[in-house]
Amino acid sequence: MTKNLDALLTALYVHLDDDVLPSKKRRGPGRPALLTDAELVCVSVAQVLLRCDDERRWLRLAPNRIGHLFPRLPTQSEYNRRLRALAPVLLSATRWLAQHVPTWAEPLRLMDGTPLPCGASRVTVNRSEMGDIAAYGRDVSHHCFYWGAKLLLITTAEGGVCAFSLANPKELKERQQALHLVHVSTISEEGCPIVGDKGFAGAATEKAMTALGHPLIRPARTDEPDPGVFPNWLRQRIEAIIWTLKNQLGLERHNARTTEGLWVRTCQRICALNAAIWHNWQIGAPVKRSLIAYDH
């Protein structure tokens, strides 16, 4: 197996079609879709890895770049409509990819949240269709306020995303979002500790996390004694994973206009990251989170 985008898409399509997505028999009148669900997932992953944030530009570029793999491509409106309906499939593919790498068995997880800005003007706030998930929140890292959603990630130490969620930053605090995500998601085969930051501090939160089988490891606050044993390099690792998602994979430039659009674009980016890590394991690449072989 070679280390390039074509090999990744071929391997991903085979496993999606055989192991992940159930076979569907076409029913009813009308013309069949140009692409199956497995093919559409692969096309959407290629869009992200090739850093094409705009769907219209991507569908102009796609025939030259992946036309030999997918000779039939939909129009922009059909691609956007089917992609929004494909969010559950992308989520299933993301989970399957995360569970089929060796680091899934490691007894450690990383957790952090990051803001996803969705607008920068008062007109956007008043007229946007994202009012059910977007609100004003504070970006502690950049010391500023933003209007958008809050993304929470739980990952392995190498960067594979095990679980994630989007929440309204005003209605659901970060600790509540973390507890809900751990409660409803399977992030490991057995209980394992989760490394977080000071924002998850709280006696009730830590007790609830421990009861769920995932004790929280975090740095000491300023009003607590610091034993000096917190693994700061793991905090830098989760920050690097977030940077990969938001910059290399274009999550910060999501261009979403609706809640459904934001959710599917988030699933699309995370699925692409997990697919690259999974394929790097298959070919024995030295750096599992490296995307250099797939972005051209």
Secondary structure by P-SEA (a helix, b strand, c coil): ccccaaaaaaaaaaaaacccccccccccccccccccaaaaaaaaaaaaaaccccaaaaaaaccccccccccccccaaaaaaaaaaaaaaaaaaaaaaaaacccccccbbbbbbbbbbccccaaaaacccccccccccccccccccccbbbbbbbbccccccccccccccccccaaaaaaaaaaaccccccbbbbbbccccccaaaaaaaaaacbbbbbccccccccccccaaaaaaaaaaaaaaaaccccccccccccaaaaaaaaaaaaaaaaaaaaaaaaaccccccccccccc
